[in-house]
Amino acid sequence: MSSPPAPPLGKTAKSPSRLRRLAKPMTRVHKHSAPLKGIPAAAKESGNWPAFHAYFSQLSKSDEEEAGWEMLTESDWGGRKFGVGRWLDETGAVGEWRSSTPPGKVDQFRVTFDVEQDIVDVFDYVRSVGDGSGRSRTTLEHERVGSSSSSFNDEETGDAYEASDIYLAVKMVWPLKPRDTRLERLEHMAKDKSKAFVLARSKQDTKEGIRLGKKKGRVRANLDMGGHFLQKIVTKYGTTTRVTYVMQGNLNGVFGKFDWLRRKAAGPQLRAVTDSVLSHSMHLLEERESGDRKRLSTFSRELGASFDSDGTSFQGGSFEGAGLQGGGGGSSDEEDSREAKMKKAWGRPPSAKMQPGNMV
């Protein structure tokens, strides 16, 4: 029998090694030997919020040694074409992922960043419920659908833990269909306001709820765990709030089969969570600056009216040499610059990395 003909000059047959390179992303797994694994069986029991919260809190604060976290690269976040490099420098966000059952597919994701807002303001925002308008570019629906019987009071501390049921629908990366789920959510802030959390997981929905989701072309996903852990931090720039968002879930469809698709979706999802909180912080900052300018303008006009009669120099709504701006209520170019606003909103200059700080 004659041997197969050689490939034409300038072309080569696909070698086994090349096929392996093409197949590698499809069979990729995350390996680590860290002691912290997946959600314990006791924590998965419906209504066992203390055990579930204990695991969430441990995972939120864990490091690479304890949990085997692997940091997202610029490419994992979406690459240069989405301006990821500059975004990472400006926000200081740190994204990570890991497998809770190593070696296996990545199924737990985390992003951490600082925001210069009072922890109460951040807590009120992440626990808010609305239609998603302006909240996140990936949120389609986000609404309360009923009360929950899971609310409870801690017998030792007397702290109240409030629970509620939420319907959530989010966009996915093209060409995948949107995902939706019904959640039971627990929220709590410490009495000294040093830390807080908003924690959720999927629960069984009604047949009508599932039917409506399908009618809108959405795939039902299962969120094993998702939540914001907030800490009050003191740095050299002042008091900030450190936000850690942790998520574990099964998005079903093809996501259940391929690790690389989970990784592809992780960066945009974590970025959307980060942008949502930081955009809200900048919105609050702009509102407060606008209010300050209005009050300053009124104050300047009142001073001008009172001093004009005795000949005091007051030109254009400003005391000469005093730097008190009136009239149009403007501020210096530096104060209005994008960099200055980001420093105020994010707790540091855009070029500064996240500071370790001290937890209060």
C-alpha positions in Angstrom: 0.0 0.0 0.0 1.4 3.4 -0.9 1.9 6.1 1.7 -0.4 9.2 1.7 0.8 12.0 -0.5 2.8 14.8 1.1 1.1 18.2 1.7 1.6 20.8 -1.0 4.7 23.0 -0.8 4.3 25.8 1.8 1.5 24.0 3.7 1.8 21.6 6.6 -0.6 19.0 7.9 -2.1 19.7 11.3 0.2 18.0 13.8 -1.0 16.3 17.0 0.8 19.0 19.0 -1.1 21.8 17.2 -4.4 19.9 17.8 -3.6 19.7 21.5 -2.9 23.4 21.6 -6.3 24.1 20.0 -8.0 21.7 22.4 -6.2 22.9 25.6 -8.7 25.8 26.4 -11.6 23.3 26.1 -10.1 20.9 28.7 -8.5 23.5 31.0 -8.8 23.0 34.7 -7.6 24.9 37.8 -5.3 23.1 40.1 -4.3 24.0 43.7 -3.7 22.3 47.0 -5.2 25.0 49.3 -7.2 23.7 52.3 -10.3 25.8 51.7 -12.6 24.0 49.3 -16.3 24.3 48.3 -19.4 25.3 50.3 -19.9 22.8 53.2 -23.0 20.6 53.1 -24.4 22.2 56.3 -24.1 25.6 54.7 -26.1 24.5 51.7 -29.1 23.7 53.8 -32.0 26.1 53.3 -32.4 28.4 56.3 -28.9 27.7 57.7 -27.7 31.2 57.2 -25.1 31.2 60.0 -23.1 28.4 58.4 -23.5 29.9 54.9 -22.4 33.3 56.0 -19.4 31.9 57.9 -18.1 30.3 54.7 -18.8 33.4 52.6 -16.9 35.6 55.1 -14.0 33.2 55.2 -13.8 33.0 51.4 -14.1 36.8 51.1 -11.0 37.3 53.3 -9.0 34.3 52.2 -5.7 34.6 50.3 -3.9 32.4 47.8 -2.3 30.2 50.4 -5.7 29.4 52.1 -7.9 29.2 49.0 -5.7 28.9 45.9 -6.9 32.1 44.2 -5.4 32.9 40.8 -5.3 36.5 39.7 -7.0 37.6 36.4 -4.7 39.0 33.8 -5.4 42.0 31.5 -6.5 39.5 28.8 -8.8 37.8 31.2 -10.6 41.1 31.9 -11.2 41.6 28.2 -8.0 42.8 26.7 -6.6 46.1 25.4 -9.4 46.7 23.0 -11.7 47.4 25.9 -9.3 49.7 27.6 -8.7 47.3 30.4 -5.1 48.4 31.3 -6.2 52.0 32.0 -9.3 50.8 33.8 -7.3 48.6 36.1 -4.9 51.5 36.9 -7.8 53.9 37.6 -9.9 51.5 39.8 -7.2 49.4 41.4 -9.6 46.5 41.1 -8.1 43.0 41.7 -9.9 40.1 40.1 -9.4 36.4 41.0 -10.9 33.0 40.3 -10.4 29.4 41.5 -11.9 26.0 41.5 -13.7 24.9 44.7 -13.2 21.3 43.8 -9.6 21.1 42.5 -8.6 20.0 40.0 -11.6 21.3 38.2 -13.4 24.1 36.3 -13.2 27.5 37.8 -16.5 28.2 39.7 -15.7 30.9 42.2 -14.9 34.5 41.3 -13.9 37.5 43.3 -13.1 41.2 42.8 -11.8 43.6 45.4 -11.6 47.4 45.2 -11.7 50.6 47.4 -14.2 53.4 47.2 -14.1 56.6 49.1 -17.7 56.6 50.4 -19.1 56.0 53.8 -19.8 52.3 54.4 -23.5 53.2 55.0 -23.8 54.8 51.6 -22.2 51.8 49.9 -24.3 49.3 51.9 -27.5 51.2 51.0 -26.6 51.0 47.3 -25.6 47.3 47.0 -28.8 46.3 48.9 -31.0 48.5 46.8 -33.5 46.9 44.5 -34.7 48.4 41.2 -35.2 47.7 37.5 -31.5 48.0 36.8 -31.5 51.3 35.0 -28.1 52.8 35.5 -27.2 50.2 38.1 -25.2 48.0 35.9 -24.8 47.7 32.1 -25.5 43.9 32.4 -28.6 44.1 34.7 -31.9 43.6 32.9 -34.2 43.1 35.9 -33.7 43.3 39.6 -36.7 43.4 41.8 -38.1 42.2 45.1 -40.7 39.5 44.6 -41.7 38.6 48.1 -40.8 38.5 51.8 -38.7 35.7 53.2 -39.2 33.6 56.3 -35.4 33.4 56.7 -35.0 36.7 58.6 -33.7 36.2 62.1 -32.1 37.8 65.2 -28.8 36.7 66.6 -29.6 35.5 70.1 -26.2 36.4 71.5 -25.7 39.9 70.0 -29.3 40.8 69.3 -28.3 41.8 65.7 -31.1 41.7 63.1 -30.5 39.8 59.9 -33.0 40.8 57.2 -33.9 38.4 54.4 -35.9 38.9 51.2 -36.7 37.2 47.9 -35.3 38.8 44.7 -35.7 38.2 40.9 -32.5 38.9 38.9 -31.9 38.9 35.2 -28.6 39.7 33.6 -27.1 40.0 30.1 -24.3 37.6 29.0 -21.5 38.0 26.5 -22.6 37.5 22.9 -23.9 35.1 21.5 -25.2 33.6 24.8 -28.7 34.2 26.0 -29.5 36.2 29.2 -29.6 34.4 32.5 -32.1 34.8 35.3 -32.7 33.4 38.8 -34.8 33.8 41.9 -32.7 34.6 45.0 -33.1 34.5 48.8 -30.9 37.4 50.1 -29.6 38.2 53.6 -28.2 41.5 54.6 -26.6 42.9 57.8 -24.5 45.8 59.1 -22.5 45.6 62.3 -23.6 47.9 65.1 -20.3 49.8 65.0 -20.6 50.2 61.2 -17.1 48.6 60.7 -18.4 45.9 58.3 -21.5 44.8 56.4 -22.6 42.2 53.9 -25.3 41.5 51.4 -25.4 37.8 50.6 -27.7 35.8 48.2 -28.2 32.4 46.7 -30.8 30.8 44.4 -34.0 29.2 45.6 -36.8 27.3 44.0 -39.0 29.6 41.9 -42.7 29.2 41.2 -43.7 27.6 37.9 -45.1 30.9 36.7 -41.8 32.6 37.4 -39.8 30.0 35.5 -42.4 30.2 32.6 -42.1 34.0 32.3 -38.3 33.8 32.2 -38.4 31.3 29.4 -40.9 33.5 27.5 -38.4 36.4 27.6 -35.7 34.1 26.2 -33.7 33.7 29.4 -31.9 30.6 30.6 -32.4 29.8 34.3 -29.1 29.9 36.2 -28.3 28.7 39.7 -26.4 31.1 41.9 -24.8 29.0 44.7 -23.4 32.1 46.4 -23.1 35.8 45.5 -22.5 38.8 47.7 -20.7 42.0 48.7 -18.6 42.0 51.8 -17.8 45.6 53.0 -15.1 46.8 55.4 -14.3 50.2 56.7 -10.7 50.9 56.0 -8.4 53.7 57.2 -5.6 54.6 54.7 -3.2 57.6 54.3 -5.9 59.1 52.0 -8.6 58.9 54.7 -11.4 56.6 55.5 -12.7 54.4 52.6 -14.8 51.3 52.1 -13.3 48.1 50.8 -15.7 46.2 48.6 -15.2 42.5 48.0 -17.7 40.8 45.7 -17.7 37.0 45.6 -19.7 34.7 43.3 -20.2 31.0 42.7 -22.8 29.7 40.3 -23.8 27.4 37.5 -24.9 29.4 34.5 -26.1 26.2 32.8 -26.3 25.8 29.0 -22.8 25.4 27.5 -21.3 27.1 30.5 -21.6 23.9 32.4 -19.4 22.1 30.0 -16.4 24.4 29.2 -14.1 26.1 31.7 -12.9 28.6 29.1 -16.4 30.0 28.6 -16.7 30.5 32.3 -13.5 32.4 32.3 -14.5 34.4 29.2 -17.7 35.6 31.0 -16.0 36.3 34.4 -14.0 39.4 33.5 -17.0 41.4 32.0 -19.2 40.4 34.9 -16.7 41.4 37.6 -16.0 44.6 35.8 -19.7 45.4 35.6 -20.0 44.9 39.4 -17.0 47.2 40.0 -18.2 49.9 37.6 -21.7 49.8 39.2 -20.5 50.7 42.7 -17.8 53.2 41.5 -20.2 55.0 39.2 -22.7 55.3 42.0 -20.0 56.7 44.2 -19.0 59.3 41.5 -22.7 60.2 41.2 -23.0 60.9 44.9 -19.8 62.9 44.7 -21.1 65.1 41.9 -24.4 65.6 43.7 -22.5 66.8 46.9 -20.2 69.0 44.9 -23.2 70.6 43.1 -24.9 71.2 46.4 -21.7 72.7 47.9 -21.3 75.0 44.8 -24.9 76.2 45.2 -24.5 76.9 48.9 -21.2 78.7 48.3 -22.7 80.8 45.5 -25.6 81.8 47.7 -23.2 82.6 50.6 -21.0 84.7 48.3 -23.9 86.7 46.9 -25.1 87.4 50.5 -21.6 88.5 51.5 -21.4 90.7 48.4 -24.7 92.4 49.2 -23.7 93.1 52.8 -20.2 94.4 52.1 -21.0 96.4 49.0 -22.5 99.2 51.0 -19.3 99.9 53.0 -16.9 99.9 50.0 -15.3 96.5 50.6 -13.8 95.2 47.3 -16.0 92.4 46.0 -15.5 91.8 42.3 -17.4 89.2 40.3 -18.6 87.4 43.4 -15.0 86.9 44.8 -13.0 88.4 47.6 -9.7 89.5 46.0 -6.9 87.2 47.2 -9.2 85.1 49.3 -10.0 82.5 46.7 -13.7 82.5 47.5 -15.5 81.8 44.2 -19.0 83.0 43.7 -21.2 83.9 40.8 -21.2 80.8 38.5 -20.2 78.6 41.4 -17.1 77.3 39.5 -14.1 75.5 41.0 -10.5 75.2 39.9 -9.5 73.2 36.8 -7.7 70.7 39.1 -10.8 70.1 41.3 -12.9 69.6 38.2 -10.4 67.3 36.5 -11.3 63.7 35.9 -8.2 62.6 38.0 -9.3 64.7 41.0 -12.8 63.2 40.9 -11.5 59.7 40.6 -9.2 60.3 43.6 -12.2 61.5 45.7 -14.5 58.7 44.5 -12.0 55.8 44.7 -10.0 56.8 47.7 -6.6 57.3 45.9 -5.1 58.9 42.8 -5.8 56.8 39.6 -2.1 55.7 39.5 -2.0 54.5 43.1 -2.5 50.9 44.0 -5.0 49.7 46.6 -3.5 50.5 50.0 -3.5 47.8 52.8 -4.9 50.2 55.3 -6.3 49.3 58.7 -9.7 47.8 59.3 -11.8 49.7 61.8 
